[in-house]
């Protein structure tokens, strides 16, 4: 009798390993992302039911693909019969033809996962819908996590995903990789998606591995493939530099218990010097620009300031604050304002940082990072009672268990010590973008 725990682990591994590539194959074959996702979810349910009894197949990905393909064909057949427009025999012939189809109009994009990213980023969909669909289909992220990444409520994101799927199903939009001459039309959205996939890797989870560094590896791999496919694009080069510099610190971000280690407390000997060197070299190849390319370049310059400082107290905070000011001018983003407040507090003192937080509660009403940053700055300004109130406000908004434990520890320390100042940078930048990683 197969071990049920081993089978359950195999299903979990298969989800992480095979969800995206199998979904990409299904969408590429049938052009129906709504059916493909539902069928693959059904296949995983079947795997959870059958593998403990029958044993884990030698090729879990192939098993899932076969099971999901059968479910898509059953749905297509049922739809056609329901319309009563064709005889059953004709329907069966057409579904069999779909199953055997091997044409590959997206062969000019050699990577299956990147091909799916380009397909999801169809310009007929609203940009936010393209991003949400890609994060769902390519990274396999749940709706709640996509909502947190995009700073919206979960019901809003669920509705957005549903509308996008219905539009694709009803409009006849070709869900396929664009031809080579049209790849640049989707480049900015593709870059945004890869940026967010990387960000998702550093949202701590309550899983055995709180940080999904493999997802960060995959995001960087896809950016490298994209850079080879469309060489010399500033937005891609700047993004590659940013991700390399951020990813270089992955081994120092958590302690042995899985608790967050803030940037000033990280063991810099554990940072990957080769990746820092490569990131800096790529960054030097990117000239000042406009739009999204410049946004990534400025973020990469911030990351470079941190990764080249020999120690936390050697960080050039005035330079970091200036870079965030330029980034805020470019984007108008309240999340960037939050990061700038942290840098200004380091350069000029906590009261200067607190002044920049004015208005951010209304701009980011569900973002726990606003009250948590305020709490840290209040504690450093010698206002422990106000700091404790802000820590409690942050705890009321935080959903992630790893970050919740961190905030609970900071609240307890504030109440115990009466607001002893934290280390430089302890307020932390917001987690809504890669420049806000711990």
C-alpha positions as CSV (number, residue, x, y, z in Angstrom):
1,X,0.0,0.0,0.0
2,X,1.5,3.4,-1.0
3,X,2.4,5.7,1.9
4,X,-0.3,8.4,2.0
5,X,2.1,11.0,3.4
6,X,4.6,10.4,0.5
7,X,1.8,10.6,-2.0
8,X,0.6,13.9,-0.5
9,X,4.1,15.3,-0.6
10,X,4.3,14.2,-4.3
11,X,1.1,16.0,-5.1
12,X,2.5,19.1,-3.4
13,X,5.8,18.9,-5.3
14,X,3.9,18.3,-8.5
15,X,1.9,21.5,-7.9
16,X,5.1,23.6,-7.5
17,X,6.9,21.9,-10.4
18,X,4.3,21.1,-13.0
19,X,1.4,23.6,-12.6
20,X,2.8,26.3,-14.9
21,X,4.3,24.2,-17.7
22,X,1.3,21.8,-17.9
23,X,-1.1,24.8,-17.9
24,X,1.0,26.4,-20.7
25,X,0.8,23.3,-22.8
26,X,-3.0,23.1,-22.3
27,X,-3.5,26.7,-23.1
28,X,-1.2,26.5,-26.1
29,X,-3.1,23.5,-27.4
30,X,-6.7,24.5,-26.8
31,X,-6.6,28.3,-26.6
32,X,-9.0,28.3,-23.7
33,X,-7.3,29.4,-20.4
34,X,-10.6,29.1,-18.5
35,X,-11.0,25.5,-19.4
36,X,-7.3,24.7,-19.0
37,X,-7.1,26.0,-15.5
38,X,-10.3,24.3,-14.3
39,X,-9.2,21.0,-15.9
40,X,-5.7,21.1,-14.4
41,X,-7.2,21.9,-11.0
42,X,-9.5,18.8,-11.4
43,X,-6.5,16.8,-12.4
44,X,-4.7,17.7,-9.1
45,X,-7.8,16.8,-7.2
46,X,-7.8,13.4,-8.9
47,X,-4.1,13.0,-8.1
48,X,-4.7,13.7,-4.5
49,X,-7.4,11.0,-4.5
50,X,-5.7,8.4,-6.6
51,X,-2.0,8.6,-5.9
52,X,-2.3,7.4,-2.3
53,X,-4.1,4.3,-3.5
54,X,-2.4,3.6,-6.8
55,X,1.1,5.0,-6.2
56,X,2.8,8.1,-7.5
57,X,3.3,7.8,-11.3
58,X,6.8,7.7,-12.7
59,X,6.1,10.9,-14.6
60,X,3.7,13.0,-12.5
61,X,3.7,15.9,-15.1
62,X,2.7,13.5,-17.9
63,X,0.0,12.0,-15.7
64,X,-1.4,15.4,-14.9
65,X,-1.3,16.6,-18.5
66,X,-3.2,13.5,-19.7
67,X,-5.8,13.8,-17.0
68,X,-6.3,17.5,-17.6
69,X,-6.4,17.1,-21.4
70,X,-9.2,14.5,-21.1
71,X,-11.2,16.9,-18.9
72,X,-10.8,19.8,-21.4
73,X,-11.9,17.5,-24.2
74,X,-14.9,16.4,-22.2
75,X,-15.9,20.0,-21.6
76,X,-15.5,21.0,-25.3
77,X,-17.5,18.0,-26.3
78,X,-20.2,18.8,-23.8
79,X,-20.3,22.5,-24.9
80,X,-20.7,21.5,-28.6
81,X,-23.4,18.9,-27.8
82,X,-25.3,21.4,-25.7
83,X,-25.3,23.9,-28.5
84,X,-26.9,21.1,-30.6
85,X,-25.4,22.5,-33.8
86,X,-23.4,19.5,-34.8
87,X,-23.9,15.7,-34.8
88,X,-22.1,13.9,-32.0
89,X,-19.9,12.1,-34.5
90,X,-18.6,15.4,-35.9
91,X,-18.0,16.7,-32.4
92,X,-15.9,13.6,-31.5
93,X,-13.8,14.0,-34.7
94,X,-13.0,17.6,-33.9
95,X,-12.1,17.0,-30.3
96,X,-9.8,14.2,-31.3
97,X,-8.2,16.5,-33.9
98,X,-7.6,19.1,-31.1
99,X,-5.9,16.5,-29.0
100,X,-3.6,15.5,-31.7
101,X,-2.7,19.0,-32.8
102,X,1.0,19.7,-32.7
103,X,1.4,23.1,-34.4
104,X,3.5,25.6,-32.6
105,X,3.0,29.1,-33.8
106,X,5.0,30.5,-30.9
107,X,8.2,28.5,-31.6
108,X,10.2,31.7,-32.0
109,X,10.0,32.0,-28.2
110,X,11.9,28.9,-27.2
111,X,11.0,28.9,-23.5
112,X,7.6,27.4,-22.7
113,X,7.0,29.5,-19.6
114,X,8.1,32.8,-21.3
115,X,5.8,31.9,-24.2
116,X,2.9,31.6,-21.8
117,X,3.8,35.0,-20.3
118,X,3.7,36.7,-23.7
119,X,0.3,35.0,-24.5
120,X,-1.2,36.2,-21.2
121,X,-0.1,39.8,-21.8
122,X,-2.6,40.3,-24.7
123,X,-3.1,44.1,-25.4
124,X,-6.9,43.6,-25.7
125,X,-7.0,43.0,-22.0
126,X,-6.6,45.8,-19.4
127,X,-3.0,45.9,-18.1
128,X,-4.1,45.0,-14.6
129,X,-6.0,42.0,-16.0
130,X,-3.0,40.8,-18.0
131,X,-0.8,41.0,-14.9
132,X,-3.2,39.1,-12.7
133,X,-3.9,36.4,-15.3
134,X,-0.1,35.8,-15.8
135,X,0.6,35.6,-12.1
136,X,-2.2,33.1,-11.9
137,X,-1.4,31.0,-14.9
138,X,2.4,31.2,-15.0
139,X,3.4,31.4,-11.3
140,X,0.3,29.5,-10.0
141,X,-0.2,32.2,-7.3
142,X,-3.5,32.1,-5.4
143,X,-5.9,35.0,-5.8
144,X,-5.2,36.2,-2.2
145,X,-1.5,36.5,-2.9
146,X,-2.0,38.3,-6.3
147,X,-4.3,40.7,-4.5
148,X,-1.5,41.5,-1.9
149,X,1.1,41.9,-4.6
150,X,-1.1,44.4,-6.5
151,X,-2.3,46.1,-3.3
152,X,-6.0,45.5,-3.8
153,X,-8.7,43.6,-1.9
154,X,-9.0,39.9,-2.5
155,X,-12.7,40.1,-3.7
156,X,-11.7,42.8,-6.1
157,X,-8.9,40.6,-7.5
158,X,-11.2,37.6,-7.8
159,X,-13.7,39.7,-9.8
160,X,-10.9,41.0,-12.0
161,X,-9.7,37.5,-12.8
162,X,-13.2,36.3,-13.5
163,X,-13.9,39.1,-15.9
164,X,-10.6,38.6,-17.7
165,X,-11.3,34.9,-18.2
166,X,-14.8,35.5,-19.4
167,X,-13.6,38.2,-21.8
168,X,-11.1,35.8,-23.3
169,X,-13.7,33.0,-23.6
170,X,-16.4,35.2,-25.1
171,X,-14.4,37.5,-27.4
172,X,-12.4,35.1,-29.4
173,X,-9.2,36.8,-28.5
174,X,-6.4,34.6,-29.8
175,X,-4.5,33.4,-26.7
176,X,-1.2,32.8,-28.4
177,X,2.4,34.1,-28.5
178,X,2.6,37.2,-30.8
179,X,4.7,37.0,-33.9
180,X,8.3,38.2,-33.6
181,X,7.7,41.7,-34.8
182,X,5.0,42.2,-32.1
183,X,6.9,41.0,-29.1
184,X,8.0,44.5,-28.1
185,X,4.3,45.6,-27.9
186,X,4.0,43.5,-24.8
187,X,7.4,44.0,-23.3
188,X,6.5,46.4,-20.5
189,X,3.7,44.2,-19.2
190,X,5.9,41.1,-19.5
191,X,8.7,42.9,-17.5
192,X,6.1,43.9,-14.9
193,X,4.9,40.4,-14.5
194,X,8.5,39.0,-14.1
195,X,9.2,41.8,-11.5
196,X,6.1,40.7,-9.5
197,X,6.9,37.0,-9.8
198,X,10.3,37.8,-8.2
199,X,8.6,39.9,-5.5
200,X,6.3,37.0,-4.7
201,X,9.4,34.9,-4.0
202,X,10.2,37.1,-1.1
203,X,6.7,37.3,0.5
204,X,7.3,35.1,3.5
205,X,5.0,32.1,3.8
206,X,4.2,29.7,6.6
207,X,5.5,26.8,4.5
208,X,8.6,24.8,5.4
209,X,10.6,27.3,3.3
210,X,9.2,30.7,4.2
211,X,11.0,32.3,1.3
212,X,10.5,30.7,-2.2
213,X,13.9,31.4,-3.5
214,X,13.4,29.0,-6.3
215,X,10.7,31.3,-7.6
216,X,13.2,34.1,-7.6
217,X,15.6,31.9,-9.5
218,X,13.0,31.3,-12.1
219,X,12.1,35.0,-12.4
220,X,15.8,35.8,-13.1
221,X,16.1,32.9,-15.5
222,X,13.1,34.2,-17.5
223,X,14.5,37.7,-17.5
224,X,17.8,36.3,-18.9
225,X,15.9,34.4,-21.6
226,X,14.0,37.6,-22.4
227,X,17.2,39.6,-22.6
228,X,18.6,37.0,-25.1
229,X,15.3,37.1,-27.1
230,X,15.1,40.9,-27.2
231,X,18.7,42.1,-26.6
232,X,19.6,45.6,-25.5
233,X,16.2,46.6,-24.3
234,X,16.8,49.1,-21.3
235,X,13.7,47.9,-19.4
236,X,15.0,44.3,-19.5
237,X,18.6,45.1,-18.7
238,X,17.6,47.4,-15.8
239,X,15.2,44.7,-14.4
240,X,17.9,42.1,-14.6
241,X,20.3,44.3,-12.7
242,X,17.7,45.0,-10.0
243,X,16.8,41.3,-9.5
244,X,20.4,40.1,-9.4
245,X,21.2,42.6,-6.7
246,X,18.2,41.8,-4.6
247,X,18.5,38.0,-5.0
248,X,22.2,38.1,-4.0
249,X,21.1,38.6,-0.3
250,X,18.7,35.5,-0.3
251,X,20.8,33.4,2.1
252,X,20.9,36.1,4.8
253,X,17.2,37.1,4.9
254,X,16.1,34.5,7.4
255,X,17.7,33.1,10.6
256,X,17.8,29.5,11.5
257,X,14.3,29.6,13.0
258,X,12.8,31.1,9.9
259,X,12.5,34.6,11.4
260,X,13.1,37.7,9.2
261,X,16.5,39.2,9.4
262,X,16.4,42.9,8.6
263,X,18.9,44.4,6.2
264,X,21.1,46.0,8.8
265,X,21.4,42.7,10.8
266,X,22.2,40.5,7.8
267,X,25.5,38.7,7.7
268,X,27.0,40.3,4.6
269,X,29.5,37.4,4.2
270,X,26.5,35.3,3.1
271,X,25.6,37.6,0.3
272,X,26.5,36.3,-3.2
273,X,29.4,38.5,-4.4
274,X,29.4,37.0,-7.9
275,X,25.8,38.1,-8.4
276,X,26.4,41.5,-6.9
277,X,29.3,42.0,-9.4
278,X,27.2,40.8,-12.3
279,X,24.3,43.1,-11.2
280,X,26.5,46.1,-11.0
281,X,28.0,45.4,-14.4
282,X,24.6,45.1,-16.0
283,X,23.5,48.3,-14.2
284,X,26.4,50.2,-15.7
285,X,25.2,49.2,-19.2
286,X,21.9,50.9,-18.6
287,X,21.8,54.6,-19.4
288,X,19.3,57.0,-17.8
289,X,15.9,56.7,-19.6
290,X,12.2,57.3,-19.0
291,X,9.2,55.3,-17.9
292,X,9.5,51.8,-16.7
293,X,13.1,51.3,-17.7
294,X,14.1,54.3,-15.5
295,X,11.9,53.1,-12.7
296,X,13.8,49.8,-12.6
297,X,17.2,51.6,-13.0
298,X,16.5,53.8,-10.0
299,X,15.5,50.8,-7.9
300,X,18.6,49.0,-9.0
301,X,20.7,52.0,-8.0
302,X,19.1,51.8,-4.5
303,X,19.9,48.1,-4.3
304,X,23.5,48.9,-5.4
305,X,23.9,51.3,-2.5
306,X,22.9,48.6,-0.1
307,X,25.0,45.8,-1.6
308,X,28.2,47.8,-1.9
309,X,28.1,49.3,1.6
310,X,30.7,47.4,3.6
311,X,28.5,47.7,6.7
312,X,25.0,48.9,7.6
313,X,26.3,52.1,9.2
314,X,28.3,52.9,6.1
315,X,25.2,53.1,3.9
316,X,24.9,56.4,2.0
317,X,21.4,57.2,3.2
318,X,21.4,60.6,1.6
319,X,22.0,59.1,-1.8
320,X,19.3,56.5,-1.2
321,X,16.8,59.2,-0.1
322,X,17.6,61.2,-3.2
323,X,17.1,58.1,-5.5
324,X,13.7,57.5,-3.8
325,X,12.8,61.1,-4.3
326,X,13.5,60.8,-8.0
327,X,11.6,57.6,-8.2
328,X,8.6,59.2,-6.5
329,X,8.7,62.1,-8.9
330,X,8.7,59.5,-11.8
331,X,5.9,57.2,-10.5
332,X,3.9,59.2,-8.0
333,X,3.6,55.9,-6.0
334,X,2.6,56.0,-2.4
335,X,4.7,52.8,-1.9
336,X,7.8,54.7,-3.1
337,X,6.9,57.5,-0.7
338,X,6.9,55.0,2.1
339,X,10.3,53.7,1.2
340,X,11.6,57.3,0.9
341,X,10.3,58.0,4.4
342,X,12.5,55.2,5.7
343,X,15.6,56.5,3.9
344,X,15.0,60.1,5.0
345,X,14.6,59.0,8.6
346,X,18.0,57.4,8.3
347,X,19.6,60.5,6.7
348,X,17.8,63.2,8.8
349,X,16.2,61.6,11.8
350,X,12.9,59.9,12.6
351,X,10.8,63.1,12.8
352,X,11.7,63.9,9.2
353,X,10.6,60.4,8.1
354,X,7.4,60.7,10.1
355,X,6.5,63.9,8.2
356,X,6.6,62.0,4.9
357,X,4.1,59.5,6.1
358,X,1.3,62.0,6.2
359,X,-1.5,61.0,3.9
360,X,-0.2,57.5,3.3
361,X,-2.9,55.8,5.5
362,X,-5.6,57.0,3.1
363,X,-3.5,56.1,0.0
364,X,-2.6,52.6,1.3
365,X,-5.5,51.8,3.7
366,X,-4.9,48.0,3.8
367,X,-1.1,48.1,3.7
368,X,0.3,47.0,7.1
369,X,3.7,48.5,6.2
370,X,2.5,52.1,6.8
371,X,1.6,51.7,10.5
372,X,4.6,49.4,11.0
373,X,7.1,52.0,9.6
374,X,5.4,54.7,11.6
375,X,5.7,52.5,14.7
376,X,9.4,52.0,14.2
377,X,10.0,55.7,13.7
378,X,7.9,56.7,16.7
379,X,9.9,54.3,18.8
380,X,13.2,55.8,17.6
381,X,11.8,59.3,18.3
382,X,11.3,58.3,21.9
383,X,7.5,58.1,21.7
384,X,6.9,54.5,22.8
385,X,3.2,54.7,23.7
386,X,2.4,56.0,20.2
387,X,4.7,53.4,18.7
388,X,2.8,50.6,20.5
389,X,-0.5,51.9,19.1
390,X,0.9,51.9,15.5
391,X,2.3,48.4,16.0
392,X,-1.1,47.2,17.0
393,X,-2.6,48.9,13.9
394,X,-0.1,47.1,11.8
395,X,-1.0,43.7,13.4
396,X,-4.6,44.3,12.6
397,X,-3.7,44.5,8.9
398,X,-1.0,41.9,8.5
399,X,-1.9,38.5,7.0
400,X,1.5,36.8,6.7
401,X,2.4,34.7,9.7
402,X,6.1,35.3,9.4
403,X,5.7,39.1,9.4
404,X,3.1,38.9,12.1
405,X,5.6,37.2,14.4
406,X,8.1,39.9,13.6
407,X,5.7,42.7,14.5
408,X,4.6,40.9,17.7
409,X,8.2,40.8,18.7
410,X,8.8,44.5,18.0
411,X,5.6,45.4,19.9
412,X,6.8,43.4,22.9
413,X,10.2,45.0,22.7
414,X,8.8,48.4,22.6
415,X,6.5,47.9,25.6
416,X,9.4,46.3,27.5
417,X,12.1,48.8,26.8
418,X,10.0,51.9,26.5
419,X,10.9,52.5,22.9
420,X,14.5,51.8,22.5
421,X,15.7,52.7,19.0
422,X,16.1,50.0,16.5
423,X,19.2,49.6,14.3
424,X,19.7,51.7,11.2
425,X,17.1,50.8,8.6
426,X,15.0,48.9,11.1
427,X,11.8,50.6,9.9
428,X,12.3,48.7,6.7
429,X,11.1,49.6,3.3
430,X,7.6,48.4,2.1
431,X,7.3,44.9,0.8
432,X,5.1,45.8,-2.1
433,X,8.1,45.9,-4.5
434,X,11.6,44.3,-4.7
435,X,13.3,47.4,-3.3
436,X,11.4,46.8,-0.1
437,X,12.8,43.3,0.6
438,X,14.4,42.7,4.0
